[in-house]
Structures are given as structure tokens and as C-alpha cells.
Amino acid sequence: MAHRNGEDGVIPPRSGRFLQKDGYWYYSTREGVDIGPFDSASDAQNGAVAFIDYIRSSDPGTSEMLKRYRAA
């Protein structure tokens, strides 16, 4: 596993971002929210890219707001 941009030191454990439930695909955010459903893994990957772009360009409080919707 490689370091991400801006990371130094020991690489933390990481889990897969994509999962399949009941025949549909989802991606998980760092905040613990599963987003979907998508019809294919490719659609979920495209959704994750769009989500990351949105978070990067949004107000810093947006990420904090998402934590309120964390999967139980």
C-alpha cells in the first residue's frame, strides 16, 4: 500500500470503499455513510469520484454534517 498525498509515517489500515448489497452497489465515505444504490460497480466508482470532487470543493462543515448520517 502506498502513502496518500500529504501522508507521512506508518500507513493506516484501509478498507474497501465499494460493497454490494441485494444486487446493488454502494460506496462508503470516510464519514461512514454508504451511498447508493448503483446498478454496477463502475457506476458506484463514478459516483465516488463525483462525491470526492464535491467534498473537496465544498465548505469544510459539509464533512462534519455527513458524520451525523453515519451508518449505525
C-alpha positions as CSV (number, residue, x, y, z in Angstrom):
1,M,0.0,0.0,0.0
2,A,1.3,3.5,-0.8
3,H,1.1,6.8,1.1
4,R,-1.7,9.2,0.0
5,N,-0.8,12.8,-0.8
6,G,0.3,14.5,2.4
7,E,0.8,11.4,4.4
8,D,3.9,10.5,6.3
9,G,4.9,7.7,8.6
10,V,3.1,4.4,9.1
11,I,0.3,3.8,6.6
12,P,-3.0,3.3,8.5
13,P,-5.2,0.3,7.8
14,R,-7.7,0.8,5.0
15,S,-10.8,-1.0,4.0
16,G,-12.5,-1.3,0.6
17,R,-14.8,1.6,-0.4
18,F,-17.2,-0.4,-2.5
19,L,-19.7,-3.0,-1.4
20,Q,-22.6,-4.9,-2.9
21,K,-25.9,-5.4,-1.1
22,D,-29.0,-7.1,-2.6
23,G,-27.7,-6.9,-6.1
24,Y,-26.8,-3.2,-6.0
25,W,-23.5,-1.4,-5.5
26,Y,-22.7,1.3,-2.9
27,Y,-19.6,3.2,-1.8
28,S,-18.7,4.1,1.7
29,T,-17.5,7.6,2.7
30,R,-14.8,8.3,5.3
31,E,-17.6,9.5,7.5
32,G,-19.2,6.0,7.5
33,V,-22.1,6.7,5.2
34,D,-23.0,4.2,2.5
35,I,-24.1,5.9,-0.7
36,G,-26.1,4.2,-3.4
37,P,-27.7,2.2,-4.8
38,F,-25.9,1.9,-8.1
39,D,-26.6,-0.7,-10.8
40,S,-22.9,-1.5,-11.3
41,A,-19.6,-1.3,-9.6
42,S,-18.5,1.1,-12.4
43,D,-21.4,3.4,-11.6
44,A,-20.5,3.3,-7.9
45,Q,-16.9,4.2,-8.7
46,N,-18.0,7.1,-10.8
47,G,-20.3,8.2,-8.0
48,A,-17.4,8.1,-5.5
49,V,-15.3,10.2,-7.8
50,A,-18.1,12.8,-8.1
51,F,-18.6,12.7,-4.3
52,I,-14.9,13.3,-3.6
53,D,-14.8,16.2,-6.1
54,Y,-17.9,17.7,-4.3
55,I,-16.3,17.4,-0.9
56,R,-13.1,18.9,-2.0
57,S,-14.9,22.0,-3.4
58,S,-17.5,22.3,-0.6
59,D,-17.5,24.2,2.7
60,P,-15.4,22.5,5.4
61,G,-18.5,22.0,7.5
62,T,-20.0,19.7,4.9
63,S,-17.9,16.7,6.0
64,E,-18.9,17.3,9.6
65,M,-22.6,17.4,8.6
66,L,-22.2,14.0,6.9
67,K,-20.9,12.4,10.1
68,R,-24.4,12.9,11.5
69,Y,-25.7,10.4,8.9
70,R,-23.1,7.7,9.8
71,A,-24.4,4.2,9.3
72,A,-25.5,2.6,12.6
